[in-house]
Amino acid sequence: MNEAQWAITILWVFLFVYSIVGSVDFGAGFWAMVYGERKDTTAGVLANRFLSPTWKVTNVFLVLLVVALVGFFPKATWVLGAILLVPVSLVLFLLTVRSTFMIYAYSASKYGRLLTIVSGITGLLIPGLLVVVLPITLGGFVDQINGYPVLHLGRLFSTPTTYAHLFFGLATELFLSALLLADYSVEAEDRSAYAVYRRAAVTLGPTAICAAVLTTFTMAPEAQWIVRGIREQAVWFGLSLAAFAVGYSALWWKGQDGRQGRPRVSVLCIVVQYALASFAYGSAHMPYIVYPDFTVYEGFTNPAMFRSLAAGYAVGIAFLVPLFVWFWRLFMKDKRYLKQT
C-alpha cells in the first residue's frame, strides 16, 4: 500500500473503534432511560453504572479520529466541513449538552432522572446524525456551485437510503450495547439485568443484519458504484456473516454457572464481525472520500507530514493502550465497583 492508503487505513481503524465504543456508550444511555424507572429489574441501574465512566473514554477516540482526519487529509477536512456543517454542528451541540449533564447531574441526585432522559434521547440522536454522513459520501447529494460543494438536505432526507442507513445505525447501536451490557451483567452477577439484555440482543441481532441488507437495496442510482464494490468484497462479507452466526448462537450456549448464553464469546465474535464488514465496506468505498468529486489521493497531506503524524500516533497509542487496559480492569472487572449499592 502507498502512504495515502496507509493513512486512510489508520483513519478507518479510528472510525471503527469509535463506532464500536460509541455504540455501546450511546446505547447504554438509551437502555438506562428505558429501564431507569423499572422496579422489576436492575437493568437501568447497571446501565448507569456502566455509563458513568465510559463516556469519557468514548470522547477520547472521537478526538483521535478528528485529529487524524485533519492531519492526514487536510483538504478533505475542508470539503467535509463545507458539506457536513449542519449535521456536525448538531452533533457537537448534542455532545456538549450530554457531557454537561454527565458532569453535573451525578453530583445532584435530584437531576438523576433528567440525566437519564437527556442521555437516552441524545444517545439516539447523535448516532443517527453521524450515520447520515454515510449516504452523503456515496454521491447524489452534493453539487459543486461556483467551485464550492453544497449539500442538498431536502434531497438527502427525501430518499429511502437515508432512512435505511439510519435504521441500520440505530439497530447496530442497540444490539452492540445490549450485548456488552449482558456481558457486564454476568461480571456483576446480576441475573435480572442479564435476562433483560440477553433478550434484547436476541431480538436486535437479526434486526441489524436485515437492516444492513435493506440498506444495500435502497441505494440511490448514483451509488451503484458502491453496490458493485460490495459485491466484489463478497468473501469478506461472507466471513462477517459467519462470525455473526457464531456470536449469535453463543447466546444459547450453556454458561459455566448454568445460565443460558456465553455473552463474552458473543461480544468478541460480533466485534470481529463488524471489523470484517468494516474492512470490506472500506475497501469497496476506495478510493473515494466523497463520490465522485474527491478521492483520498486528492485530500492527502505531504509524505513528510504523514511520517511525522504516523510516528506520533504510534507513540501515543503505546501510552494509551496500557491505560485502557487498566481502565477496563478498574471499572469492568473490579467487584467492588460492579456490586456497589
Sequence and secondary structure as in RCSB ss.txt:
>XXXX:A:sequence
MNEAQWAITILWVFLFVYSIVGSVDFGAGFWAMVYGERKDTTAGVLANRFLSPTWKVTNVFLVLLVVALVGFFPK
ATWVLGAILLVPVSLVLFLLTVRSTFMIYAYSASKYGRLLTIVSGITGLLIPGLLVVVLPITLGGFVDQINGYPV
LHLGRLFSTPTTYAHLFFGLATELFLSALLLADYSVEAEDRSAYAVYRRAAVTLGPTAICAAVLTTFTMAPEAQW
IVRGIREQAVWFGLSLAAFAVGYSALWWKGQDGRQGRPRVSVLCIVVQYALASFAYGSAHMPYIVYPDFTVYEGF
TNPAMFRSLAAGYAVGIAFLVPLFVWFWRLFMKDKRYLKQT
>XXXX:A:secstr
  HHHHHHHHHHHHHHHHHHHHHHHHHHHHHHHHHTT SS SHHHHHHHHHHHHHHHHHHHHHHHHHHHHHH HH
HHHHHHHHTHHHHHHHHHHHHHHHHHHHHHTT GGGHHHHHHHHHHHHHHHHHHHHTHHHHTTSSSEEEETTEEE
E HHHHTTSHHHHHHHHHHHHHHHHHHHHHHHHHHHHTT HHHHHHHHHHHHHHHHHHHHHHHHHHHT  GGGHH
HHHHHHHTHHHHHHHHHHHHHHHHGGGSB TTS B  HHHHHHHHHHHHHHHHHHHHHHHTTEEETTTEEHHHH 
  HHHHHHHHHHHHHHHHHHHHHHHHHHIIIII HHHHT  
